[in-house]
Amino acid sequence: MSDIRTYNVVILGIGFLFIFTAFTTCGNIEQTVVKSLDNATFTGSGYHSLGIIYGIFSFANLLAPPVVTVIGPRVTMFFSGILYSGYVAVFIRPSTWSFYFTSVLIGIGAALLWTAQGHFLVENSDASTINRNTGLFWALLQCSMLFGNLYVYLDWKGKTEISDGDRRIMFIALLVTSVLGTLSFLILRKSQQLEEEVLSEEEGRSLLSSRLIYKQRANSAINDAKAEFKTIFHLFGSKTILLLGFCMAYSGLELSFYSGVYGTCIGATSQFGDGAKALIGISGIVVGFGEIVGGGLFGLVLKNNRFRRTSVVFLGMVVHFVAFYLIFLNIPDDAPVVFKSSTQQKPYLTPSVSIAMLCSFLLGLGDSCFNTQLYSILGRVYSEQSAPAFAIFKFIQSIFAAVAFFYSGYLLLTWQLLIMVILGFTGTLCFFMVERMQNVSADLPEY
């Protein structure tokens, strides 16, 4: 049985590796690709598309659990993979309506995919293997930031403009990668424990029709969803969530910045010359490396320690603020908003590739600091209500990521950085307050 479970976790990780190699790469370069389109009828924006995705995801995430419960995680992940592949395929022959329509679909698909992933991972783990399986899955997933971006670097090296032919080849390759990941979900196997549960259910309900069984499952899922919604609304009013909400909101802003905006800024910086477009790929790789280093160090080595949580979050704030200051000095102010092939303004320093890549690493490292510690404190404070607490986290994070993507195409870089500095400082301060509250409550004597 353990061999089947390990097999399932590995295949699950490989499937996500392929799908998110395609999607993460797509998100990193899509605004640059959209700006280079030789199509007068296309009026879409990569920023707006990503904003729609995260906006839909934030709400669909609250409705996904009943769907996964009824149709099962494997079927759900396969269906969601098709939606991801459809979004990538749009870039082969782009049109405005299909671009935004698939953005809505992938927002729904993302909610279903991640909910199903959680269900399936738990199904194939027990108390002794959950940490190992989670680590194995996330290690495979993080590698998705490396391979696609490496391809971008190799394919775009020395190119100042992205031709239609280059775009088609790039996205056909990404489409094939996404389809392979989707197909891998078909070879996932039922664990022995799940098979025994299914057999027991079939024996107990041998006189019931399959339609009635599904109806009962749906009713049970709906009742569970109602109970979870009540818990979510109750937690939303708690002081802890209200305070942590600022930190969650900041994680959404910086997520949008490193995953879609910063790469576009690098590609638009005229001072980087012919290598500017290729540097988008290298930047994505370095961000991924920062995520892996931070996740491994702060997520595993320093987990479950209240004192160190505040230290890690403070480090994340400092790392990000250093990155923002260097970006302010190194990248032209009009880089996020210019719709030409390159920037017109000059930054305070002569743009340096080394500084740009250092900032990419710091963005990834800082992101891992905030996310690992948010997961840690939520898991500790809401150990008995973890699912609703994490649903709130993803909701707030995705809402603010969506908002950031929508304003990224209109605000100059200085203002975007200033917004993140203000919310980052506020979020860190609120995190400290929550940690202090937990320490005080832990020290109170029991009578």
HUZI-V205993 format. One line per field, one symbol per residue. phi: phi as a letter, one per 20 degrees, with the letter a starting at -180 (. if undefined). psi: psi as a letter, one per 20 degrees, with the letter a starting at -180 (. if undefined). burial: I if it has 9 or more other ideal C-beta (glycine too) atoms within 8 Angstrom, else O. A space follows every 50 residues. Layout:
phi: ???
psi: ???
burial: ???
This chain:
phi: .fffffgffffgffgfgffeffffffffdffffffefebfeecfcfffff ffgfffgfefffdfgfffffenfffffffffffffffffgffcfbfffff ffffffffffffffffgfffffgdccfedffffffffffffffffeffff fgffeegndecefffffffgeffffgffffffffffdfdfffffffffff ffffcfeefffffffffffffffffffffffffffgefffffffgfffff ffffffffebeffffffefffemfeffffgffgfffggfffffffffeed fdflcfffgffffffgffgffffffffgeddgfegfdfdefbfdedffdf gdfffffffgffffffffgffffffffffefdfecfffffffgfffgfff ffgfffefecefggffffgfffffffffffffffffgfffffeffed
psi: ghgggggggghghgghgggigggggghhihhggghipmohipjrphghgh ggghggghhhhiihghghggiqhghghgghhggghhghhhignqqgghgh ghggghgghgggghghggghgghkrahiiggghgggghggghihiggghh ggghhjpjphqorhgggggghgghgggggggghhhijqqpqhghhhgggh ghhikhiqqhghghghgggghgghhghhgggghghhiqhghhgihhhggh hgghghghihgggggghiohiibijgghhgggghghggghggggggghhg hkqlogghghgggggggggghgggghghhhpqhjhhipjairqhrprhro ppgghghghgghggghghggghhggghghghlhilgghghggghggghgh gggghhihihprgghghgghgghgggggghghggggghgghhipqp.
burial: OOOIIIIIIIIIIIIIIIIIIIIIIIIIIIIIIIIIIOOOOIOIOIIIII IIIIIIIIIIIIIIIIIIIIOOIIOIIIIIIIIIIIIIIIIIOIIIOIII OIIIIIIIIIIIIIIIIOIIIOIIIOOOIIOOIIIIIIIIIIIIIIOIII IIIIIIOOIOOIOOOIIIIIIIIIIOIIIIIIIIIOOIOOIOOIIOOIOO IOOOOOOOOOOOIIOOIIOIIIOIIOOIIOIIOOIIOOOIIIIIIIIIII IIIIIIIIIIIIIIIIIIIIIIOOIIIIIIIIIIIIIIIIIIIIIIIIII OIIOOIOOIIOIIIIIIOIIIIIIOIIIIIIIIIIIIIOOOIIOOOIOOO IOIOIIIIIIIIIIIIIIIIIIIIIIIIIIIIOOIIOIIIIIIIIIIIII IIIIIIIIIOIIIOOIIOIIIOIIIIIIOIIIIIIOIIIOOOOOOOO
